[in-house]
């Protein structure tokens, strides 16, 4: 079994959403997020974990919108997507694509190993 197959699988769905989902980059990121949100840092090789942290940080940069009683009314991801500039969204989408390619190559390389 491939060590990083789960990450490859989830990111491949995300890349497909980024390429084919209608709407602007923010709407495509929202659709892609549904596919890869279960991933954690541990699903990636050490060399790619910082890139993964960057993606997650950028996707949740604005934090949640809280109601008067302190409960999250809108989650940090959705709140960020409402406020993010298209250019920033494009940078995040590009990083997701490069992360997918890198983890896929890493997974294939590990499978072919010595």
N, CA, C and O atoms as a GROMACS GRO file, in nm:
protein
  456
    1UNK      N    1   0.085  -0.119   0.000
    1UNK     CA    2   0.000   0.000   0.000
    1UNK      C    3   0.088   0.124   0.000
    1UNK      O    4   0.195   0.126   0.061
    2UNK      N    5   0.042   0.224  -0.068
    2UNK     CA    6   0.114   0.350  -0.074
    2UNK      C    7   0.103   0.423   0.060
    2UNK      O    8  -0.004   0.430   0.120
    3UNK      N    9   0.213   0.476   0.104
    3UNK     CA   10   0.216   0.543   0.234
    3UNK      C   11   0.132   0.671   0.234
    3UNK      O   12   0.070   0.705   0.335
    4UNK      N   13   0.129   0.742   0.122
    4UNK     CA   14   0.058   0.870   0.116
    4UNK      C   15  -0.061   0.865   0.021
    4UNK      O   16  -0.104   0.968  -0.031
    5UNK      N   17  -0.112   0.747  -0.001
    5UNK     CA   18  -0.223   0.729  -0.094
    5UNK      C   19  -0.347   0.809  -0.054
    5UNK      O   20  -0.415   0.864  -0.140
    6UNK      N   21  -0.376   0.815   0.075
    6UNK     CA   22  -0.493   0.888   0.123
    6UNK      C   23  -0.484   1.036   0.084
    6UNK      O   24  -0.581   1.095   0.037
    7UNK      N   25  -0.367   1.096   0.105
    7UNK     CA   26  -0.348   1.237   0.068
    7UNK      C   27  -0.361   1.255  -0.082
    7UNK      O   28  -0.422   1.352  -0.128
    8UNK      N   29  -0.303   1.164  -0.159
    8UNK     CA   30  -0.313   1.172  -0.305
    8UNK      C   31  -0.459   1.164  -0.347
    8UNK      O   32  -0.504   1.241  -0.433
    9UNK      N   33  -0.533   1.072  -0.289
    9UNK     CA   34  -0.674   1.054  -0.323
    9UNK      C   35  -0.755   1.181  -0.293
    9UNK      O   36  -0.829   1.229  -0.378
   10UNK      N   37  -0.740   1.234  -0.174
   10UNK     CA   38  -0.816   1.352  -0.134
   10UNK      C   39  -0.776   1.476  -0.216
   10UNK      O   40  -0.862   1.554  -0.255
   11UNK      N   41  -0.648   1.493  -0.241
   11UNK     CA   42  -0.604   1.609  -0.318
   11UNK      C   43  -0.640   1.596  -0.466
   11UNK      O   44  -0.661   1.698  -0.532
   12UNK      N   45  -0.649   1.475  -0.518
   12UNK     CA   46  -0.689   1.460  -0.658
   12UNK      C   47  -0.833   1.506  -0.677
   12UNK      O   48  -0.866   1.567  -0.779
   13UNK      N   49  -0.919   1.478  -0.580
   13UNK     CA   50  -1.057   1.527  -0.585
   13UNK      C   51  -1.057   1.680  -0.576
   13UNK      O   52  -1.133   1.746  -0.647
   14UNK      N   53  -0.973   1.734  -0.491
   14UNK     CA   54  -0.965   1.880  -0.476
   14UNK      C   55  -0.919   1.946  -0.605
   14UNK      O   56  -0.975   2.047  -0.647
   15UNK      N   57  -0.818   1.889  -0.668
   15UNK     CA   58  -0.766   1.945  -0.793
   15UNK      C   59  -0.872   1.940  -0.902
   15UNK      O   60  -0.886   2.033  -0.981
   16UNK      N   61  -0.947   1.831  -0.906
   16UNK     CA   62  -1.055   1.821  -1.004
   16UNK      C   63  -1.160   1.931  -0.980
   16UNK      O   64  -1.207   1.994  -1.074
   17UNK      N   65  -1.196   1.953  -0.855
   17UNK     CA   66  -1.290   2.060  -0.822
   17UNK      C   67  -1.235   2.197  -0.862
   17UNK      O   68  -1.308   2.280  -0.916
   18UNK      N   69  -1.109   2.219  -0.835
   18UNK     CA   70  -1.048   2.348  -0.869
   18UNK      C   71  -1.049   2.372  -1.020
   18UNK      O   72  -1.058   2.486  -1.066
   19UNK      N   73  -1.039   2.263  -1.096
   19UNK     CA   74  -1.034   2.276  -1.242
   19UNK      C   75  -1.171   2.281  -1.307
   19UNK      O   76  -1.188   2.345  -1.411
   20UNK      N   77  -1.270   2.214  -1.249
   20UNK     CA   78  -1.396   2.195  -1.320
   20UNK      C   79  -1.518   2.258  -1.255
   20UNK      O   80  -1.620   2.276  -1.322
   21UNK      N   81  -1.512   2.292  -1.129
   21UNK     CA   82  -1.629   2.346  -1.060
   21UNK      C   83  -1.662   2.485  -1.115
   21UNK      O   84  -1.572   2.566  -1.137
   22UNK      N   85  -1.790   2.512  -1.137
   22UNK     CA   86  -1.826   2.646  -1.186
   22UNK      C   87  -1.805   2.751  -1.076
   22UNK      O   88  -1.802   2.720  -0.957
   23UNK      N   89  -1.791   2.871  -1.119
   23UNK     CA   90  -1.777   2.980  -1.023
   23UNK      C   91  -1.635   3.032  -1.017
   23UNK      O   92  -1.545   2.981  -1.084
   24UNK      N   93  -1.616   3.135  -0.935
   24UNK     CA   94  -1.483   3.192  -0.922
   24UNK      C   95  -1.397   3.106  -0.830
   24UNK      O   96  -1.442   3.004  -0.778
   25UNK      N   97  -1.274   3.148  -0.811
   25UNK     CA   98  -1.179   3.066  -0.736
   25UNK      C   99  -1.225   3.042  -0.592
   25UNK      O  100  -1.196   2.937  -0.535
   26UNK      N  101  -1.296   3.137  -0.534
   26UNK     CA  102  -1.344   3.118  -0.397
   26UNK      C  103  -1.447   3.006  -0.390
   26UNK      O  104  -1.444   2.923  -0.298
   27UNK      N  105  -1.538   3.002  -0.487
   27UNK     CA  106  -1.638   2.895  -0.490
   27UNK      C  107  -1.572   2.760  -0.519
   27UNK      O  108  -1.614   2.657  -0.465
   28UNK      N  109  -1.470   2.761  -0.605
   28UNK     CA  110  -1.400   2.636  -0.634
   28UNK      C  111  -1.320   2.587  -0.514
   28UNK      O  112  -1.312   2.467  -0.489
   29UNK      N  113  -1.262   2.680  -0.439
   29UNK     CA  114  -1.191   2.641  -0.317
   29UNK      C  115  -1.288   2.583  -0.214
   29UNK      O  116  -1.254   2.488  -0.143
   30UNK      N  117  -1.408   2.640  -0.206
   30UNK     CA  118  -1.507   2.586  -0.112
   30UNK      C  119  -1.544   2.443  -0.149
   30UNK      O  120  -1.555   2.357  -0.061
   31UNK      N  121  -1.564   2.417  -0.278
   31UNK     CA  122  -1.596   2.281  -0.322
   31UNK      C  123  -1.479   2.187  -0.299
   31UNK      O  124  -1.498   2.073  -0.257
   32UNK      N  125  -1.359   2.233  -0.326
   32UNK     CA  126  -1.239   2.150  -0.308
   32UNK      C  127  -1.218   2.117  -0.160
   32UNK      O  128  -1.180   2.005  -0.126
   33UNK      N  129  -1.243   2.215  -0.074
   33UNK     CA  130  -1.224   2.196   0.069
   33UNK      C  131  -1.306   2.078   0.122
   33UNK      O  132  -1.260   2.005   0.210
   34UNK      N  133  -1.425   2.061   0.069
   34UNK     CA  134  -1.509   1.948   0.113
   34UNK      C  135  -1.440   1.815   0.087
   34UNK      O  136  -1.463   1.718   0.160
   35UNK      N  137  -1.358   1.810  -0.016
   35UNK     CA  138  -1.288   1.686  -0.048
   35UNK      C  139  -1.163   1.662   0.035
   35UNK      O  140  -1.130   1.547   0.063
   36UNK      N  141  -1.093   1.768   0.074
   36UNK     CA  142  -0.966   1.745   0.144
   36UNK      C  143  -0.962   1.784   0.291
   36UNK      O  144  -0.860   1.766   0.356
   37UNK      N  145  -1.072   1.836   0.344
   37UNK     CA  146  -1.068   1.881   0.483
   37UNK      C  147  -1.034   1.772   0.585
   37UNK      O  148  -0.985   1.806   0.693
   38UNK      N  149  -1.058   1.641   0.557
   38UNK     CA  150  -1.019   1.542   0.657
   38UNK      C  151  -0.867   1.522   0.671
   38UNK      O  152  -0.821   1.462   0.768
   39UNK      N  153  -0.790   1.572   0.574
   39UNK     CA  154  -0.645   1.552   0.580
   39UNK      C  155  -0.585   1.628   0.697
   39UNK      O  156  -0.633   1.734   0.738
   40UNK      N  157  -0.478   1.571   0.750
   40UNK     CA  158  -0.401   1.637   0.855
   40UNK      C  159  -0.256   1.642   0.812
   40UNK      O  160  -0.216   1.579   0.714
   41UNK      N  161  -0.178   1.715   0.885
   41UNK     CA  162  -0.036   1.727   0.858
   41UNK      C  163   0.032   1.591   0.849
   41UNK      O  164   0.124   1.572   0.769
   42UNK      N  165  -0.011   1.496   0.931
   42UNK     CA  166   0.052   1.364   0.935
   42UNK      C  167   0.029   1.282   0.808
   42UNK      O  168   0.094   1.180   0.787
   43UNK      N  169  -0.064   1.326   0.724
   43UNK     CA  170  -0.092   1.256   0.599
   43UNK      C  171   0.010   1.290   0.490
   43UNK      O  172   0.004   1.236   0.380
   44UNK      N  173   0.106   1.379   0.521
   44UNK     CA  174   0.204   1.426   0.425
   44UNK      C  175   0.345   1.392   0.470
   44UNK      O  176   0.372   1.381   0.590
   45UNK      N  177   0.436   1.375   0.373
   45UNK     CA  178   0.577   1.360   0.410
   45UNK      C  179   0.624   1.486   0.483
   45UNK      O  180   0.571   1.595   0.462
   46UNK      N  181   0.722   1.470   0.567
   46UNK     CA  182   0.775   1.581   0.646
   46UNK      C  183   0.809   1.701   0.558
   46UNK      O  184   0.786   1.816   0.597
   47UNK      N  185   0.863   1.675   0.440
   47UNK     CA  186   0.906   1.782   0.349
   47UNK      C  187   0.789   1.866   0.296
   47UNK      O  188   0.810   1.977   0.249
   48UNK      N  189   0.667   1.814   0.304
   48UNK     CA  190   0.550   1.884   0.250
   48UNK      C  191   0.457   1.937   0.358
   48UNK      O  192   0.358   2.004   0.327
   49UNK      N  193   0.486   1.908   0.483
   49UNK     CA  194   0.397   1.949   0.591
   49UNK      C  195   0.386   2.101   0.607
   49UNK      O  196   0.280   2.152   0.641
   50UNK      N  197   0.494   2.172   0.582
   50UNK     CA  198   0.489   2.320   0.593
   50UNK      C  199   0.397   2.377   0.485
   50UNK      O  200   0.324   2.473   0.510
   51UNK      N  201   0.400   2.320   0.366
   51UNK     CA  202   0.310   2.365   0.259
   51UNK      C  203   0.165   2.339   0.298
   51UNK      O  204   0.079   2.423   0.274
   52UNK      N  205   0.139   2.224   0.356
   52UNK     CA  206   0.003   2.191   0.400
   52UNK      C  207  -0.044   2.289   0.507
   52UNK      O  208  -0.157   2.337   0.503
   53UNK      N  209   0.043   2.318   0.604
   53UNK     CA  210   0.008   2.415   0.709
   53UNK      C  211  -0.022   2.552   0.648
   53UNK      O  212  -0.114   2.620   0.693
   54UNK      N  213   0.055   2.592   0.547
   54UNK     CA  214   0.032   2.720   0.482
   54UNK      C  215  -0.107   2.724   0.418
   54UNK      O  216  -0.180   2.822   0.434
   55UNK      N  217  -0.145   2.618   0.348
   55UNK     CA  218  -0.277   2.611   0.284
   55UNK      C  219  -0.386   2.625   0.388
   55UNK      O  220  -0.477   2.706   0.372
   56UNK      N  221  -0.377   2.549   0.494
   56UNK     CA  222  -0.481   2.553   0.598
   56UNK      C  223  -0.485   2.690   0.665
   56UNK      O  224  -0.593   2.743   0.692
   57UNK      N  225  -0.368   2.748   0.692
   57UNK     CA  226  -0.364   2.881   0.754
   57UNK      C  227  -0.430   2.985   0.663
   57UNK      O  228  -0.508   3.068   0.711
   58UNK      N  229  -0.400   2.981   0.536
   58UNK     CA  230  -0.457   3.078   0.442
   58UNK      C  231  -0.608   3.059   0.426
   58UNK      O  232  -0.681   3.157   0.409
   59UNK      N  233  -0.654   2.935   0.431
   59UNK     CA  234  -0.797   2.907   0.414
   59UNK      C  235  -0.880   2.944   0.537
   59UNK      O  236  -1.002   2.952   0.529
   60UNK      N  237  -0.813   2.966   0.649
   60UNK     CA  238  -0.887   2.998   0.772
   60UNK      C  239  -0.837   3.128   0.837
   60UNK      O  240  -0.858   3.152   0.956
   61UNK      N  241  -0.772   3.209   0.758
   61UNK     CA  242  -0.707   3.330   0.806
   61UNK      C  243  -0.799   3.425   0.883
   61UNK      O  244  -0.756   3.485   0.981
   62UNK      N  245  -0.922   3.440   0.841
   62UNK     CA  246  -1.012   3.539   0.902
   62UNK      C  247  -1.076   3.491   1.032
   62UNK      O  248  -1.135   3.571   1.104
   63UNK      N  249  -1.066   3.365   1.063
   63UNK     CA  250  -1.127   3.315   1.184
   63UNK      C  251  -1.279   3.308   1.172
   63UNK      O  252  -1.335   3.354   1.074
   64UNK      N  253  -1.345   3.250   1.271
   64UNK     CA  254  -1.491   3.237   1.265
   64UNK      C  255  -1.561   3.369   1.299
   64UNK      O  256  -1.505   3.456   1.366
   65UNK      N  257  -1.684   3.381   1.252
   65UNK     CA  258  -1.771   3.491   1.296
   65UNK      C  259  -1.849   3.438   1.415
   65UNK      O  260  -1.914   3.334   1.407
   66UNK      N  261  -1.843   3.511   1.525
   66UNK     CA  262  -1.907   3.466   1.648
   66UNK      C  263  -2.040   3.537   1.669
   66UNK      O  264  -2.058   3.652   1.630
   67UNK      N  265  -2.132   3.465   1.729
   67UNK     CA  266  -2.261   3.525   1.765
   67UNK      C  267  -2.245   3.598   1.898
   67UNK      O  268  -2.138   3.595   1.958
   68UNK      N  269  -2.349   3.663   1.942
   68UNK     CA  270  -2.343   3.741   2.066
   68UNK      C  271  -2.308   3.656   2.188
   68UNK      O  272  -2.256   3.707   2.287
   69UNK      N  273  -2.339   3.525   2.183
   69UNK     CA  274  -2.308   3.437   2.296
   69UNK      C  275  -2.173   3.367   2.282
   69UNK      O  276  -2.140   3.279   2.362
   70UNK      N  277  -2.094   3.406   2.182
   70UNK     CA  278  -1.959   3.353   2.167
   70UNK      C  279  -1.947   3.225   2.086
   70UNK      O  280  -1.837   3.173   2.070
   71UNK      N  281  -2.057   3.175   2.035
   71UNK     CA  282  -2.053   3.054   1.954
   71UNK      C  283  -2.026   3.091   1.808
   71UNK      O  284  -2.066   3.198   1.761
   72UNK      N  285  -1.959   3.001   1.738
   72UNK     CA  286  -1.927   3.025   1.597
   72UNK      C  287  -2.056   3.025   1.516
   72UNK      O  288  -2.128   2.926   1.511
   73UNK      N  289  -2.082   3.136   1.452
   73UNK     CA  290  -2.199   3.150   1.365
   73UNK      C  291  -2.162   3.108   1.223
   73UNK      O  292  -2.239   3.043   1.154
   74UNK      N  293  -2.043   3.148   1.182
   74UNK     CA  294  -1.987   3.110   1.053
   74UNK      C  295  -1.845   3.064   1.078
   74UNK      O  296  -1.768   3.133   1.144
   75UNK      N  297  -1.810   2.947   1.026
   75UNK     CA  298  -1.677   2.892   1.047
   75UNK      C  299  -1.567   2.975   0.983
   75UNK      O  300  -1.593   3.058   0.896
   76UNK      N  301  -1.444   2.952   1.026
   76UNK     CA  302  -1.332   3.032   0.978
   76UNK      C  303  -1.309   3.014   0.828
   76UNK      O  304  -1.273   3.110   0.759
   77UNK      N  305  -1.329   2.893   0.776
   77UNK     CA  306  -1.310   2.872   0.633
   77UNK      C  307  -1.412   2.952   0.552
   77UNK      O  308  -1.376   3.025   0.460
   78UNK      N  309  -1.539   2.938   0.586
   78UNK     CA  310  -1.644   3.009   0.512
   78UNK      C  311  -1.627   3.161   0.526
   78UNK      O  312  -1.644   3.234   0.428
   79UNK      N  313  -1.593   3.207   0.644
   79UNK     CA  314  -1.572   3.349   0.666
   79UNK      C  315  -1.455   3.401   0.583
   79UNK      O  316  -1.461   3.510   0.526
   80UNK      N  317  -1.349   3.323   0.576
   80UNK     CA  318  -1.233   3.362   0.495
   80UNK      C  319  -1.270   3.367   0.348
   80UNK      O  320  -1.229   3.460   0.277
   81UNK      N  321  -1.346   3.269   0.300
   81UNK     CA  322  -1.382   3.266   0.158
   81UNK      C  323  -1.470   3.385   0.120
   81UNK      O  324  -1.469   3.428   0.005
   82UNK      N  325  -1.547   3.438   0.215
   82UNK     CA  326  -1.628   3.557   0.188
   82UNK      C  327  -1.543   3.682   0.170
   82UNK      O  328  -1.583   3.776   0.102
   83UNK      N  329  -1.426   3.682   0.231
   83UNK     CA  330  -1.344   3.803   0.237
   83UNK      C  331  -1.219   3.798   0.149
   83UNK      O  332  -1.160   3.902   0.120
   84UNK      N  333  -1.180   3.681   0.107
   84UNK     CA  334  -1.053   3.665   0.039
   84UNK      C  335  -1.055   3.727  -0.101
   84UNK      O  336  -1.158   3.725  -0.168
   85UNK      N  337  -0.944   3.781  -0.143
   85UNK     CA  338  -0.932   3.834  -0.278
   85UNK      C  339  -0.912   3.719  -0.376
   85UNK      O  340  -0.858   3.614  -0.340
   86UNK      N  341  -0.956   3.739  -0.499
   86UNK     CA  342  -0.942   3.635  -0.601
   86UNK      C  343  -0.796   3.598  -0.624
   86UNK      O  344  -0.764   3.481  -0.645
   87UNK      N  345  -0.707   3.697  -0.621
   87UNK     CA  346  -0.565   3.671  -0.643
   87UNK      C  347  -0.508   3.581  -0.533
   87UNK      O  348  -0.427   3.493  -0.560
   88UNK      N  349  -0.550   3.604  -0.411
   88UNK     CA  350  -0.506   3.519  -0.300
   88UNK      C  351  -0.562   3.379  -0.315
   88UNK      O  352  -0.492   3.281  -0.293
   89UNK      N  353  -0.689   3.370  -0.353
   89UNK     CA  354  -0.750   3.240  -0.378
   89UNK      C  355  -0.677   3.163  -0.486
   89UNK      O  356  -0.660   3.041  -0.476
   90UNK      N  357  -0.633   3.233  -0.590
   90UNK     CA  358  -0.559   3.168  -0.698
   90UNK      C  359  -0.425   3.114  -0.647
   90UNK      O  360  -0.383   3.006  -0.687
   91UNK      N  361  -0.358   3.188  -0.559
   91UNK     CA  362  -0.231   3.141  -0.501
   91UNK      C  363  -0.253   3.016  -0.417
   91UNK      O  364  -0.173   2.923  -0.421
   92UNK      N  365  -0.362   3.013  -0.342
   92UNK     CA  366  -0.394   2.895  -0.261
   92UNK      C  367  -0.423   2.776  -0.351
   92UNK      O  368  -0.375   2.665  -0.327
   93UNK      N  369  -0.502   2.798  -0.455
   93UNK     CA  370  -0.535   2.690  -0.549
   93UNK      C  371  -0.409   2.636  -0.615
   93UNK      O  372  -0.394   2.515  -0.631
   94UNK      N  373  -0.319   2.724  -0.652
   94UNK     CA  374  -0.193   2.681  -0.713
   94UNK      C  375  -0.110   2.598  -0.616
   94UNK      O  376  -0.050   2.498  -0.654
   95UNK      N  377  -0.108   2.639  -0.490
   95UNK     CA  378  -0.031   2.564  -0.388
   95UNK      C  379  -0.092   2.426  -0.368
   95UNK      O  380  -0.019   2.328  -0.350
   96UNK      N  381  -0.225   2.417  -0.370
   96UNK     CA  382  -0.291   2.286  -0.356
   96UNK      C  383  -0.251   2.196  -0.473
   96UNK      O  384  -0.222   2.078  -0.453
   97UNK      N  385  -0.250   2.251  -0.593
   97UNK     CA  386  -0.210   2.174  -0.711
   97UNK      C  387  -0.065   2.125  -0.698
   97UNK      O  388  -0.037   2.008  -0.723
   98UNK      N  389   0.026   2.213  -0.661
   98UNK     CA  390   0.166   2.174  -0.646
   98UNK      C  391   0.184   2.073  -0.533
   98UNK      O  392   0.267   1.982  -0.544
   99UNK      N  393   0.109   2.089  -0.427
   99UNK     CA  394   0.114   1.994  -0.316
   99UNK      C  395   0.066   1.856  -0.362
   99UNK      O  396   0.127   1.754  -0.329
  100UNK      N  397  -0.042   1.854  -0.439
  100UNK     CA  398  -0.091   1.728  -0.495
  100UNK      C  399   0.015   1.661  -0.580
  100UNK      O  400   0.042   1.542  -0.564
  101UNK      N  401   0.076   1.736  -0.671
  101UNK     CA  402   0.179   1.678  -0.758
  101UNK      C  403   0.297   1.626  -0.677
  101UNK      O  404   0.350   1.518  -0.705
  102UNK      N  405   0.339   1.701  -0.577
  102UNK     CA  406   0.455   1.662  -0.497
  102UNK      C  407   0.426   1.537  -0.415
  102UNK      O  408   0.509   1.446  -0.411
  103UNK      N  409   0.312   1.530  -0.350
  103UNK     CA  410   0.280   1.413  -0.267
  103UNK      C  411   0.257   1.291  -0.356
  103UNK      O  412   0.288   1.179  -0.316
  104UNK      N  413   0.202   1.312  -0.474
  104UNK     CA  414   0.181   1.202  -0.569
  104UNK      C  415   0.316   1.145  -0.614
  104UNK      O  416   0.335   1.024  -0.616
  105UNK      N  417   0.408   1.233  -0.649
  105UNK     CA  418   0.542   1.188  -0.690
  105UNK      C  419   0.613   1.119  -0.574
  105UNK      O  420   0.679   1.016  -0.592
  106UNK      N  421   0.600   1.175  -0.456
  106UNK     CA  422   0.662   1.115  -0.338
  106UNK      C  423   0.605   0.975  -0.315
  106UNK      O  424   0.680   0.882  -0.285
  107UNK      N  425   0.474   0.961  -0.329
  107UNK     CA  426   0.408   0.832  -0.308
  107UNK      C  427   0.454   0.731  -0.414
  107UNK      O  428   0.483   0.616  -0.382
  108UNK      N  429   0.460   0.774  -0.539
  108UNK     CA  430   0.505   0.684  -0.647
  108UNK      C  431   0.650   0.643  -0.627
  108UNK      O  432   0.685   0.527  -0.649
  109UNK      N  433   0.734   0.737  -0.585
  109UNK     CA  434   0.874   0.710  -0.562
  109UNK      C  435   0.891   0.608  -0.449
  109UNK      O  436   0.973   0.516  -0.458
  110UNK      N  437   0.814   0.625  -0.343
  110UNK     CA  438   0.822   0.532  -0.228
  110UNK      C  439   0.776   0.393  -0.268
  110UNK      O  440   0.829   0.294  -0.219
  111UNK      N  441   0.677   0.384  -0.358
  111UNK     CA  442   0.627   0.255  -0.402
  111UNK      C  443   0.732   0.185  -0.485
  111UNK      O  444   0.753   0.064  -0.471
  112UNK      N  445   0.800   0.259  -0.572
  112UNK     CA  446   0.900   0.201  -0.662
  112UNK      C  447   1.027   0.167  -0.588
  112UNK      O  448   1.104   0.082  -0.634
  113UNK      N  449   1.052   0.233  -0.476
  113UNK     CA  450   1.171   0.216  -0.392
  113UNK      C  451   1.263   0.098  -0.422
  113UNK      O  452   1.238   0.023  -0.516
  114UNK      N  453   1.367   0.083  -0.344
  114UNK     CA  454   1.466  -0.021  -0.367
  114UNK      C  455   1.414  -0.160  -0.352
  114UNK      O  456   1.489  -0.256  -0.369
   0.00000   0.00000   0.00000
